[in-house]
Amino acid sequence: MDWGYLFRELGSGMLTTLEIFFLTLLFSLPLGLLVAFGRMSKNVVVRNVTKLYISIMRGTPLMLQLLVVFFAPGILFQIPFSNRLLATIIAFSLNYAAYFAEIYRGGIESMPVGQYEAAEVLGYTKPQTFGRIILPQVVKRILPSVTNEVITLVKDTSLAFAIGTIELFTQAKIIGARETSMVPYFAAGLFYYVFNMLVAFVMERAEKKLNYYR
């Protein structure tokens, strides 16, 4: 086994994995907040639509959602999806937005009503109350749950192989089949492990920065 070749090839797959990871977070975190607002809306239609969306995203496998996003346009509208990476990011973002929405909702609804009332007495508008008072506290409360989802996302990127996206796991499969060896799989596992350790370290540092009760 040529180790230099192995790590170069896995490195190229890791770049795609990183792209999936960061772009998914970039789109799913703000989308999740919008979905959370919809879930808490006083409008029955909006509330029920977002509730159904969350139920479908959380109640069906991510791999199935990947297949639907990639193949459905071609089957239903005769417009085949040519960009596998884009389909991957769309499916991942929609899926993780549902999970983040429930985390946001739990954090927002856990805030005491008195804080809203105090902000109103002080003359804050609703957007100012949420942005300056509620959101910073919500972020602190939900960070452990968000950390768990982010770590899960690192491992879930391997599901992109279902639609042929050449990320780390897919690259390991290709090399393993070519070399008839399990070594590429163990090497890929090491890549995932180190990446997860880095993510856990960064999130732990963020939690400590937000710890107001040291």
MITOR-552928 format. One line per field, with one value per atom (N, C-alpha, C): x, y, z. Coordinates in Angstrom, 1 decimal. Layout:
BEGIN
xx [X ...]
yy [Y ...]
zz [Z ...]
! end
This chain:
BEGIN
xx [0.8 0.0 0.9 0.7 1.4 0.7 1.3 0.6 0.5 1.5 1.4 0.2 0.1 -1.1 -2.4 -2.4 -3.7 -4.1 -3.2 -3.6 -3.9 -3.2 -3.6 -5.0 -5.3 -6.7 -7.8 -7.5 -8.4 -8.5 -7.4 -7.4 -8.4 -8.4 -9.3 -10.7 -11.0 -12.4 -12.7 -11.7 -12.0 -12.4 -11.8 -12.2 -13.6 -14.1 -15.6 -16.4 -15.9 -16.6 -16.7 -15.6 -15.6 -16.6 -16.6 -17.5 -19.0 -19.3 -20.7 -21.0 -20.0 -20.2 -20.4 -19.6 -19.7 -20.8 -21.1 -22.2 -23.6 -23.6 -24.8 -25.1 -24.1 -24.3 -24.6 -24.0 -24.2 -25.7 -26.3 -27.7 -28.7 -28.4 -29.4 -29.6 -28.5 -28.7 -29.7 -29.5 -30.5 -31.9 -31.9 -33.2 -33.9 -33.2 -33.8 -34.4 -33.8 -34.4 -35.7 -35.8 -37.0 -38.1 -37.7 -38.7 -39.2 -38.3 -38.7 -39.7 -39.5 -40.5 -41.9 -41.8 -43.0 -43.7 -42.9 -43.5 -44.2 -43.7 -44.3 -45.3 -45.6 -46.4 -47.9 -48.6 -50.0 -50.9 -50.3 -51.1 -51.2 -52.4 -52.6 -52.0 -52.2 -51.7 -50.1 -49.5 -48.0 -47.5 -48.1 -47.7 -47.8 -48.9 -49.1 -48.3 -48.0 -47.1 -45.7 -45.2 -43.8 -43.8 -44.8 -44.9 -44.8 -45.5 -45.5 -44.1 -43.5 -42.2 -41.2 -41.2 -40.3 -40.5 -41.8 -42.1 -41.6 -41.7 -41.2 -39.7 -39.1 -37.6 -37.0 -37.6 -37.1 -37.6 -38.7 -39.3 -38.9 -38.1 -37.6 -36.1 -35.5 -34.0 -33.4 -32.3 -31.6 -31.2 -30.8 -30.4 -31.6 -32.8 -34.0 -34.2 -34.0 -34.2 -33.2 -31.9 -30.9 -31.4 -31.9 -32.4 -33.5 -34.4 -35.6 -35.1 -34.3 -33.8 -33.1 -32.3 -31.5 -32.3 -33.2 -33.8 -35.2 -35.9 -37.3 -37.4 -36.6 -36.7 -36.7 -35.9 -35.8 -37.0 -37.5 -38.6 -39.9 -40.1 -41.4 -41.5 -40.4 -40.4 -39.5 -38.8 -37.9 -36.8 -36.4 -35.2 -34.2 -33.3 -32.4 -31.4 -31.1 -30.2 -28.8 -28.0 -26.7 -25.6 -25.8 -24.8 -25.1 -24.3 -24.5 -24.2 -23.2 -22.8 -23.9 -24.5 -25.6 -26.8 -27.1 -28.2 -27.9 -26.7 -26.3 -26.5 -26.0 -26.1 -27.6 -28.4 -29.8 -30.5 -30.3 -30.9 -30.4 -29.1 -28.6 -29.1 -29.2 -29.6 -31.1 -31.9 -33.3 -33.5 -32.7 -32.8 -32.4 -31.2 -30.7 -31.4 -32.0 -32.8 -34.0 -34.6 -35.7 -35.2 -34.0 -33.5 -33.1 -32.5 -32.1 -33.3 -34.4 -35.6 -36.2 -36.2 -36.7 -35.8 -34.5 -33.6 -33.8 -33.9 -34.2 -35.5 -36.5 -37.9 -37.8 -37.1 -37.0 -36.3 -35.2 -34.5 -35.3 -36.0 -36.8 -37.9 -38.6 -39.8 -39.4 -38.1 -37.7 -37.4 -37.4 -37.1 -38.3 -38.0 -39.1 -39.9 -41.2 -42.0 -41.7 -41.2 -40.9 -39.8 -38.9 -37.9 -38.5 -39.5 -40.2 -40.9 -41.6 -42.3 -41.4 -40.2 -39.3 -38.7 -38.5 -38.0 -39.0 -40.3 -41.4 -41.5 -41.3 -41.4 -40.2 -39.1 -37.9 -38.0 -39.0 -39.2 -38.6 -38.2 -37.6 -38.8 -38.5 -39.4 -39.2 -40.1 -40.0 -38.7 -38.4 -37.1 -35.9 -35.9 -34.8 -34.8 -35.9 -36.0 -35.4 -35.8 -35.3 -33.8 -33.3 -31.9 -31.0 -31.4 -30.4 -30.5 -31.7 -31.9 -32.1 -33.0 -33.4 -32.4 -32.0 -31.2 -29.8 -29.1 -27.8 -28.0 -29.1 -29.3 -29.7 -30.5 -30.9 -29.7 -28.8 -27.6 -26.8 -26.7 -26.0 -26.7 -28.0 -28.7 -28.7 -28.8 -28.9 -27.6 -26.5 -25.2 -24.8 -25.1 -24.8 -25.6 -26.8 -27.6 -27.2 -26.8 -26.3 -25.0 -24.2 -22.9 -23.1 -24.1 -24.4 -24.8 -25.6 -26.1 -24.9 -24.0 -22.9 -21.9 -21.7 -20.9 -21.5 -22.8 -23.6 -23.4 -23.4 -23.3 -22.0 -20.9 -19.6 -19.7 -20.4 -20.5 -21.5 -22.6 -23.6 -23.2 -22.1 -21.6 -21.3 -21.0 -20.7 -21.9 -23.1 -24.3 -24.4 -23.5 -23.6 -23.2 -22.6 -22.2 -23.4 -24.6 -25.8 -26.2 -25.8 -26.0 -24.7 -23.7 -22.4 -21.5 -21.8 -20.9 -19.6 -18.5 -17.2 -16.6 -17.0 -16.5 -15.6 -15.2 -14.2 -14.5 -15.7 -16.1 -16.2 -16.7 -16.8 -15.4 -14.5 -13.1 -12.4 -12.7 -12.2 -12.7 -14.0 -14.6 -13.9 -13.7 -13.0 -11.6 -10.8 -9.5 -9.5 -10.4 -10.5 -10.8 -11.7 -12.1 -10.9 -10.2 -9.1 -8.0 -7.7 -6.5 -6.9 -8.1 -8.6 -8.1 -8.3 -7.8 -8.7 -8.7 -9.5 -8.7 -7.5 -6.7 -7.3 -7.8 -8.4 -9.6 -10.3 -11.5 -11.0 -10.0 -9.4 -8.8 -8.2 -7.6 -8.7 -9.8 -10.9 -11.5 -11.6 -12.1 -11.3 -10.0 -9.0 -9.3 -9.6 -9.9 -11.2 -12.2 -13.5 -13.2 -12.5 -12.2 -11.5 -10.5 -9.7 -10.6 -11.4 -12.3 -13.3 -13.9 -14.8 -14.2 -13.0 -12.3 -12.1 -11.7 -11.5 -12.9 -13.9 -15.2 -15.6 -15.5 -15.8 -15.0 -13.7 -12.8 -13.3 -13.6 -14.1 -15.4 -16.3 -17.6 -17.5 -16.6 -16.4 -15.8 -14.9 -14.3 -15.4 -16.3 -17.4 -18.3 -18.6 -19.4 -18.8 -17.5 -16.8 -16.8 -16.7 -16.8 -18.2 -19.2 -20.5 -21.0 -20.0 -20.4 -20.3 -21.5 -21.5 -21.3 -21.3 -21.4 -20.1 -19.0 -17.7 -17.3]
yy [-1.2 0.0 1.3 2.1 3.4 4.4 4.7 5.5 7.0 7.4 8.8 8.9 7.9 7.9 7.8 7.0 6.8 8.1 8.8 10.0 11.1 11.1 12.2 12.0 10.7 10.4 10.7 10.2 10.4 11.9 12.6 14.1 14.8 14.4 15.0 14.7 13.5 13.2 14.0 14.2 15.0 16.4 17.0 18.3 18.4 17.4 17.4 17.2 16.4 16.2 17.5 18.2 19.5 20.5 20.5 21.4 21.0 19.8 19.4 19.8 19.6 19.9 21.4 22.3 23.7 24.3 23.9 24.5 24.1 22.8 22.4 23.2 23.5 24.4 25.8 26.3 27.7 27.9 26.9 27.0 26.5 25.4 24.8 25.6 26.2 26.9 28.1 29.0 30.1 29.6 28.5 28.0 27.3 26.7 26.1 27.1 28.3 29.4 29.9 30.0 30.4 29.3 28.1 27.0 27.0 27.3 27.3 28.4 29.6 30.7 30.2 29.5 29.0 28.0 27.2 26.2 26.8 28.0 28.7 29.8 29.9 30.9 30.8 31.9 31.9 31.5 31.6 31.2 29.7 29.2 27.7 27.0 27.7 27.1 27.0 28.1 28.1 27.1 27.1 26.2 24.8 24.4 23.0 22.6 23.5 23.2 22.9 23.8 23.6 22.4 22.1 20.9 19.6 19.7 18.5 18.4 19.5 19.5 18.9 19.3 18.8 17.3 16.9 15.5 14.6 15.1 14.3 14.2 15.3 15.4 14.5 14.5 13.7 12.3 12.0 10.7 9.8 10.3 9.5 9.5 8.5 8.4 9.5 10.0 11.0 10.5 9.2 8.6 8.6 8.4 8.4 9.9 10.8 12.2 12.6 12.1 12.3 11.8 10.6 10.0 10.7 11.2 12.0 13.3 14.0 15.3 15.1 14.1 13.9 13.4 12.4 11.7 12.3 12.9 13.3 14.3 15.4 16.3 15.7 14.7 14.0 13.1 12.4 11.5 12.3 13.4 14.1 15.2 15.9 17.0 16.9 15.7 15.5 16.5 16.9 17.8 17.1 16.3 15.6 16.5 16.1 16.9 16.5 17.4 17.0 17.3 18.1 18.4 17.6 16.6 15.7 16.4 17.2 17.9 18.9 19.6 20.5 19.8 18.7 17.9 17.4 17.0 16.6 17.7 18.9 20.0 20.4 20.4 20.7 19.7 18.4 17.4 17.5 17.7 17.8 19.0 20.1 21.4 21.3 20.7 20.6 19.6 18.6 17.6 18.2 18.8 19.3 20.6 21.3 22.5 22.1 20.9 20.4 20.1 19.5 19.2 20.4 21.4 22.6 23.4 23.3 24.1 23.6 22.3 21.9 22.2 22.3 22.7 24.2 25.0 26.4 26.6 25.9 26.1 25.7 24.7 24.3 25.4 26.0 27.0 28.3 28.7 29.9 29.8 28.6 28.4 28.2 28.0 27.8 29.1 30.2 31.5 32.0 32.6 33.1 34.2 34.2 35.3 36.6 36.7 37.9 38.7 38.0 38.7 39.5 39.0 39.7 40.9 40.7 41.8 42.9 42.5 43.6 44.4 43.7 44.3 45.3 44.9 45.8 47.0 46.9 48.0 49.0 48.4 49.3 49.9 49.6 50.2 49.5 48.2 47.4 47.0 47.0 46.4 44.8 44.1 42.6 42.1 42.7 42.3 42.6 43.8 44.2 43.2 42.9 42.0 40.6 40.1 38.8 38.8 39.8 39.9 40.2 41.1 41.6 40.8 40.3 39.7 38.2 37.8 36.4 35.5 35.9 35.1 34.7 35.7 35.3 34.3 34.3 33.3 32.0 32.0 30.8 30.1 30.8 30.2 29.5 30.1 29.4 28.1 28.2 27.0 25.8 26.2 25.1 24.6 25.2 24.9 23.4 22.8 21.3 20.5 20.8 20.0 20.3 21.5 21.8 21.1 21.0 20.3 18.8 18.2 16.8 16.6 17.6 17.5 17.7 18.6 19.0 17.7 17.1 15.9 14.8 14.6 13.7 14.0 15.3 15.7 15.3 15.3 14.9 13.4 12.6 11.2 11.0 11.8 11.6 12.0 12.8 13.2 12.0 10.8 9.6 9.1 9.5 9.0 9.6 10.6 11.2 10.2 9.1 8.1 7.5 7.6 7.1 7.6 8.9 9.5 9.7 9.1 9.1 10.4 11.1 12.2 11.6 12.1 11.5 12.2 11.8 12.4 11.4 11.6 10.7 9.3 8.9 7.5 6.8 7.6 7.0 6.8 7.8 7.6 6.4 6.2 5.0 3.7 3.7 2.5 2.2 3.3 3.1 2.6 3.1 2.6 1.2 1.0 -0.4 -1.4 -1.1 -2.1 -2.3 -1.2 -1.3 -2.1 -1.9 -2.5 -3.8 -4.1 -5.3 -5.3 -4.2 -4.0 -3.2 -3.5 -2.7 -1.5 -1.3 -0.2 1.1 1.4 2.7 3.0 2.0 2.2 2.6 2.0 2.4 3.8 4.1 5.4 6.5 6.2 7.1 7.3 6.2 6.3 7.2 7.2 8.0 9.5 9.8 11.1 11.6 10.8 11.2 11.4 10.5 10.7 12.0 12.3 13.5 14.7 14.7 15.8 16.0 14.9 15.0 15.5 15.1 15.6 17.2 17.6 19.1 19.8 19.3 19.9 19.9 18.8 18.8 19.8 19.9 20.9 22.3 22.6 24.0 24.3 23.3 23.6 23.6 22.9 22.9 24.3 24.8 26.1 27.2 27.0 28.0 27.9 26.7 26.6 27.3 27.2 27.8 29.3 29.8 31.3 31.8 31.0 31.4 31.1 30.5 30.2 31.4 31.9 33.2 32.9 31.6 31.3 30.7 31.1 30.6 31.2]
zz [0.0 0.0 0.0 -1.0 -1.1 -0.2 1.0 2.0 1.5 0.7 0.2 -0.8 -1.7 -2.6 -1.8 -0.8 0.0 0.6 1.3 2.0 1.0 -0.1 -1.1 -1.6 -1.9 -2.4 -1.4 -0.2 0.9 1.2 1.1 1.3 0.4 -0.9 -1.9 -1.5 -1.0 -0.6 0.7 1.5 2.8 2.5 1.4 1.0 0.7 0.0 -0.4 0.9 1.8 3.1 3.8 3.9 4.6 3.9 2.6 1.8 2.2 2.2 2.6 4.0 4.9 6.4 6.6 6.0 6.3 5.6 4.3 3.6 4.2 4.7 5.4 6.6 7.4 8.6 8.2 7.1 6.7 6.3 5.7 5.3 6.3 7.0 7.9 9.2 9.7 11.0 10.9 9.9 9.7 9.3 8.4 8.0 9.2 10.0 11.2 12.1 12.2 13.0 12.4 11.1 10.4 10.6 10.5 10.7 12.1 13.1 14.5 14.7 14.1 14.2 13.6 12.5 11.9 12.8 13.4 14.3 15.5 15.9 17.1 16.7 15.4 14.8 15.4 15.5 15.9 14.8 13.5 12.3 12.3 12.3 12.3 11.1 9.9 8.7 8.7 9.0 9.0 10.1 11.2 12.3 11.9 11.3 10.9 9.7 8.8 7.6 8.1 9.0 9.5 10.4 11.1 12.0 11.1 10.0 9.0 8.4 8.0 7.5 8.4 9.7 10.7 10.9 10.9 11.1 10.0 8.7 7.6 7.6 7.8 7.8 8.9 10.1 11.2 11.2 10.5 10.5 9.3 8.4 7.2 7.2 6.6 6.6 5.7 6.1 5.4 4.0 3.9 2.7 1.7 2.2 1.3 0.8 1.7 1.3 0.2 0.4 -0.7 -2.0 -2.0 -3.3 -3.9 -3.1 -3.5 -4.2 -3.5 -4.0 -5.3 -5.4 -6.6 -7.8 -7.5 -8.6 -9.0 -8.0 -8.2 -9.3 -9.4 -10.5 -11.9 -12.1 -13.4 -13.6 -12.6 -12.7 -12.9 -12.1 -12.1 -13.2 -13.4 -14.3 -15.5 -15.7 -16.8 -16.8 -15.5 -15.4 -14.5 -15.0 -14.2 -13.5 -12.2 -11.4 -11.8 -12.4 -12.9 -11.8 -10.8 -9.8 -8.5 -8.3 -7.2 -5.9 -5.9 -4.6 -4.2 -5.2 -4.9 -4.3 -4.9 -4.4 -3.0 -2.7 -1.4 -0.3 -0.7 0.2 0.5 -0.6 -0.4 0.5 0.3 1.2 2.6 2.8 4.1 4.9 4.1 4.8 5.2 4.3 4.7 5.8 5.9 7.0 8.3 8.3 9.6 10.0 9.1 9.5 10.4 10.1 11.0 12.4 12.5 13.8 14.6 13.9 14.5 14.9 14.1 14.4 15.8 16.1 17.3 18.5 18.2 19.3 19.6 18.5 18.7 19.5 19.1 19.7 21.2 21.5 22.9 23.7 23.1 23.8 24.0 22.9 23.0 24.0 23.9 24.8 26.3 26.5 27.9 28.6 27.8 28.4 29.2 30.4 31.3 30.6 30.7 30.1 30.7 31.9 32.6 31.9 31.1 30.4 29.2 28.6 27.5 28.1 29.2 29.9 30.3 30.9 31.3 30.1 29.0 27.8 27.3 27.4 26.9 27.7 29.0 30.0 29.7 29.3 29.0 27.6 26.8 25.5 24.4 24.6 23.5 22.5 21.2 20.3 20.3 19.7 19.7 19.0 17.9 17.3 18.1 18.8 19.7 20.9 21.4 22.6 22.2 21.1 20.7 20.4 19.6 19.2 20.3 21.2 22.2 23.5 23.9 25.2 25.1 24.3 24.2 23.5 22.3 21.5 22.1 22.7 23.3 24.4 25.2 26.2 25.6 24.5 23.9 23.3 22.7 22.1 23.2 24.4 25.5 25.9 26.0 26.4 25.4 24.1 23.1 22.6 23.0 22.4 22.6 23.8 23.9 22.9 22.7 21.8 20.3 20.0 18.7 18.4 19.5 19.4 19.0 19.6 19.3 17.8 17.3 15.9 15.0 15.3 14.5 14.4 15.5 15.5 14.7 14.8 13.9 12.5 12.1 10.7 10.1 10.9 10.4 9.9 10.7 10.3 9.2 9.2 8.2 6.8 6.7 5.4 4.5 5.2 4.5 3.7 4.0 3.3 1.9 1.6 0.3 -0.8 -0.4 -1.4 -2.1 -1.5 -2.0 -3.4 -3.7 -5.0 -5.8 -5.3 -6.1 -5.8 -4.8 -4.4 -3.9 -4.5 -4.1 -2.9 -1.7 -0.5 0.1 1.4 2.0 2.0 2.4 2.5 1.1 0.2 -1.2 -1.8 -1.5 -1.9 -1.3 0.0 0.7 0.0 -0.3 -1.0 -2.3 -3.1 -4.4 -4.3 -3.3 -3.1 -2.6 -1.6 -1.0 -2.0 -2.9 -4.0 -5.0 -5.3 -6.2 -5.7 -4.4 -3.8 -3.0 -3.0 -2.2 -0.8 -0.1 1.2 2.1 3.4 4.4 4.9 4.6 5.1 4.8 3.5 3.2 4.2 4.6 5.5 6.9 7.3 8.6 8.6 7.5 7.3 7.3 6.6 6.5 7.9 8.6 10.0 10.9 10.6 11.4 11.0 9.7 9.3 10.0 10.0 10.6 12.1 12.8 14.2 14.5 13.8 14.1 13.8 12.7 12.4 13.5 14.0 15.1 16.4 16.7 17.8 17.7 16.5 16.3 16.5 16.0 16.1 17.6 18.3 19.7 20.5 20.2 20.9 20.7 19.4 19.1 19.8 19.8 20.4 21.9 22.5 23.9 24.4 23.5 23.8 23.7 22.7 22.6 23.8 24.3 25.5 26.7 26.9 28.0 27.9 26.6 26.4 26.8 26.6 27.0 28.4 29.2 30.5 31.4 31.8 32.6 34.0 34.4 35.9 36.4 35.7 36.2 37.5]
! end
